C-alpha cells in the first residue's frame, strides 16, 4: 500500500526547530508535530491514542520538562520519542501514529506510512 501524502513545507521549517525542541504543524486537515532529537527529526500525528485529543496545551510544547519523552498534557501519558510508544499513562502499550519525514529538494514531504 503506498504512503499517503499529508502535505509539504519548506525545508526551512525543520531548520527552525532547535535540537531538543518540538513544533506543531498544520497541513490542510492534518495536525502533526515534529521533534528534533539527537540530530534526527521525528514526526507524529498530534493525537493521543487514549482519547484522540491533541497532546499539547501550549503551542509547540510536546515534550516533558527533561525533554526525554513526548508528553500528553491531558492525562500525563509519556511516549518514547523514537518510536511513539506509550510507556506510562492510560494508553500504555499503544503508540502515536508516526509520520515519515522525507526531504525532496527544498521541500519536506510528510507521509503516512
ABEGO torsion letter per residue (X at the ends): XBBBBAEBBBAAAAAABBBGBBBBBBBEABBBBBBBBGGBBBBBBBBBAAAGBBABABBGBABBAAGABBBBAAAGBBBBAAAGBBABEAABGBBBBBBBBBBBEABBBBBBX
